[in-house]
Amino acid sequence: MSLHKEISFETEICEHLGAHGWRYAEGDVAGYDRARALSPADVLAWVQATQLQAWETLVKNHGAQAGETLLARLPDQIDQRGTLDVFVLRHGIEMLGLKQPLQLAQFKPALAINPDILARHAANRLNDARLYKTLREKPVAKELPANLQ
């Protein structure tokens, strides 16, 4: 196989990221939900591992549909506020019945003095998967701002 093909470059990137703290395994893309543009298992596992009390409240309020309720709310919030919106990533999403927003990530603190924050930061799930389309139904040209078309 030629070294000058994109697949070789992609393989090298995936292996490098996997060796440096990112979660990577062949076939990970099978668990990716294209319609929601996320990996449901990773979202639920992170919330359950880092915010157990909030998760238990969601289960109490929504029963067996707790996971589905969270997974439905997340893309709605991203659509309204944007993936990189400081409020979605830094401030989480509000869910009915929770006293505070549900966090989606824990950024590295400036000072390493709070073990709870450090544990949540260590629990972040950074995934790498082979290429996959994340567009829902719109062509790329309609997703781009007018000045980029």
Secondary structure, DSSP 4 states (H G I P E B T S, - for coil): --SSSHHHHHHHHHHHHHHTT-B--TTGGGG-BTTTTB-HHHHHHHHHHH-HHHHHHHHHHHGGGHHHHHHHHHHHHHHHH-TT-HHHHHH-B--TT-SSPBPS--PPPSSTT-HHHHHHHHT---B--S------SS-HHHHS-GGG-
